[in-house]
Amino acid sequence: MGETKIIYHLDDQETPYLVKLPIAADRVTLADFKNALNKPNYTFFFKSMDDDFG
């Protein structure tokens, strides 16, 4: 089983947040992230892989 690290920003805050999901990166969905974040009515823009964070 893999693990996915998701780095995100809330609103205009400069500090990034990190959430780890116990799901492989090629299997994780937006719904998985939204459930972990538990912030209804938020807008999500895109995802990208980051070599620095793995």
C-alpha distances in whole Angstrom, upper triangle without the diagonal:
4,7,10,14,16,20,23,27,28,32,34,32,32,29,26,23,19,17,13,11,7,7,7,10,11,10,12,15,18,19,15,17,20,19,18,21,23,26,28,30,29,29,26,27,24,21,21,19,20,20,21,18,16
4,7,10,13,17,20,23,26,29,31,29,28,26,22,20,16,14,10,9,6,5,4,7,9,9,10,14,17,17,14,15,19,18,16,19,22,24,26,28,26,26,23,24,21,18,17,15,16,16,18,15,12
4,7,10,13,16,20,22,26,27,26,25,22,19,16,13,10,7,6,5,5,5,7,10,10,9,13,15,16,12,12,16,16,13,16,19,21,24,26,24,24,21,21,19,16,15,13,14,15,15,12,10
4,6,10,13,17,19,22,24,23,22,20,16,14,10,8,6,5,6,6,6,5,9,9,7,11,12,14,11,10,14,14,12,14,17,19,21,23,20,20,17,18,15,12,12,10,11,13,13,10,8
4,7,10,14,16,20,21,19,18,16,12,10,7,6,5,6,9,9,10,8,12,13,10,12,13,15,12,10,14,14,12,13,16,18,20,22,19,19,16,17,15,11,11,10,10,11,11,8,8
4,6,10,13,16,18,16,16,14,10,8,6,5,6,8,11,11,12,10,13,13,10,11,11,13,11,8,11,13,10,10,14,15,17,19,16,15,12,13,12,9,10,9,10,12,12,9,10
4,7,10,14,15,13,12,10,6,6,5,7,9,11,15,15,15,13,16,17,14,14,13,15,14,11,13,15,12,11,15,15,18,19,15,15,12,13,12,10,10,10,9,12,11,9,11
4,7,10,11,10,10,9,5,5,7,8,11,13,17,17,18,15,18,18,15,15,13,15,14,10,12,14,12,10,13,12,15,16,12,12,10,10,10,10,11,12,12,15,14,12,14
4,6,7,6,7,7,5,6,9,11,15,17,20,21,22,19,22,22,19,18,15,17,17,13,13,16,14,11,14,12,15,15,11,11,10,11,12,12,14,15,15,18,17,15,18
4,6,6,8,8,8,8,11,13,16,18,22,22,24,22,24,24,20,19,16,17,17,14,13,16,14,11,12,10,13,12,9,10,10,12,14,15,17,19,18,22,20,19,21
4,6,9,10,11,12,15,16,20,22,26,26,27,24,27,26,23,21,18,19,20,16,15,18,17,14,15,12,14,12,9,10,11,12,15,16,19,21,21,24,23,21,24
4,6,9,10,13,16,18,22,24,28,28,29,26,28,29,25,24,21,23,23,19,19,22,20,17,18,16,17,16,13,13,14,14,16,18,19,22,21,24,22,22,24
4,6,8,10,14,16,20,22,26,27,28,25,28,28,25,24,21,23,23,19,19,21,19,16,18,15,18,18,14,15,15,16,17,18,19,21,20,23,21,20,23
4,6,10,13,16,20,22,26,27,27,25,28,28,25,25,22,24,24,20,20,23,21,18,20,18,21,21,17,17,17,17,18,18,18,19,18,20,18,17,21
4,7,10,13,17,20,23,24,25,23,26,27,23,23,21,23,22,18,19,21,18,16,19,17,20,21,17,18,17,17,18,18,18,19,17,19,16,15,19
4,7,10,13,16,20,21,21,19,22,23,20,20,18,20,19,15,16,18,16,13,17,16,19,19,16,16,15,15,15,14,15,15,13,16,14,12,15
4,7,10,13,17,18,19,18,21,21,18,18,16,18,16,13,14,15,12,10,14,14,17,18,15,16,14,16,16,14,15,16,14,17,15,12,15
4,7,10,13,15,16,15,18,18,15,16,15,16,14,11,13,14,11,10,14,14,18,19,17,17,15,16,16,14,14,14,13,15,13,10,12
4,7,10,12,13,13,16,16,12,14,13,14,11,8,11,11,8,8,12,13,16,19,16,17,15,17,16,14,15,15,14,16,15,12,13
4,7,9,10,11,14,14,11,13,13,14,11,9,12,12,9,10,14,16,19,21,19,20,17,19,17,15,15,14,14,16,15,11,12
4,5,8,9,12,11,8,10,11,12,8,8,11,10,8,11,13,16,18,21,19,20,17,19,17,15,16,15,16,17,18,14,13
4,7,9,12,10,9,12,14,14,10,11,14,13,11,14,16,19,21,24,22,23,20,22,20,17,18,17,18,19,19,16,14
4,6,8,6,6,9,12,12,9,10,14,13,12,15,17,20,21,24,22,22,19,20,18,15,16,15,17,18,19,16,14
4,6,5,6,10,13,14,11,12,16,16,15,17,20,22,24,26,24,23,20,20,18,14,14,13,15,16,17,15,12
4,5,5,9,11,13,11,11,15,16,15,17,20,21,23,24,22,21,17,17,14,11,11,9,12,13,15,13,10
4,6,9,12,14,12,13,17,17,17,19,22,23,24,25,23,22,18,18,15,12,12,11,14,15,18,16,13
4,7,10,11,10,12,15,15,15,17,20,21,22,23,22,21,18,18,16,13,14,14,17,18,21,18,16
4,7,8,6,8,11,12,12,14,16,18,19,20,18,18,15,16,13,11,13,13,15,18,19,16,15
4,5,5,7,9,10,11,13,14,16,16,17,16,15,12,13,12,10,13,14,17,20,21,19,17
4,5,5,6,9,10,10,12,13,13,13,12,11,9,10,10,9,13,15,17,20,22,19,18
4,5,5,6,9,10,10,12,11,13,12,12,11,13,13,13,16,18,20,23,24,22,21
4,6,5,6,9,10,12,13,15,14,15,13,15,14,13,16,17,19,22,22,19,18
4,5,5,6,8,10,11,13,12,12,10,13,12,11,14,15,17,20,20,17,17
4,5,5,6,7,8,10,9,10,9,13,13,13,16,18,20,23,23,20,20
4,6,5,8,9,12,12,14,13,16,17,16,19,20,22,25,25,22,22
4,6,9,11,14,13,15,14,17,17,16,18,19,20,23,22,19,19
4,6,9,11,10,12,12,15,16,15,18,19,20,23,22,19,20
4,6,10,9,12,13,17,18,18,21,22,23,26,26,23,24
4,7,6,10,11,15,17,18,21,23,23,27,26,23,25
4,6,9,11,15,17,19,22,24,26,29,29,26,27
4,7,10,13,16,18,22,24,26,30,30,27,28
4,7,10,13,15,18,21,22,26,26,24,25
4,7,10,13,16,19,21,25,25,23,24
4,6,9,12,16,17,21,22,20,21
4,7,10,14,16,20,20,19,20
4,7,11,13,16,18,17,17
4,7,10,13,15,14,13
4,6,10,12,11,11
4,7,9,9,8
4,6,6,6
4,6,5
4,6
4
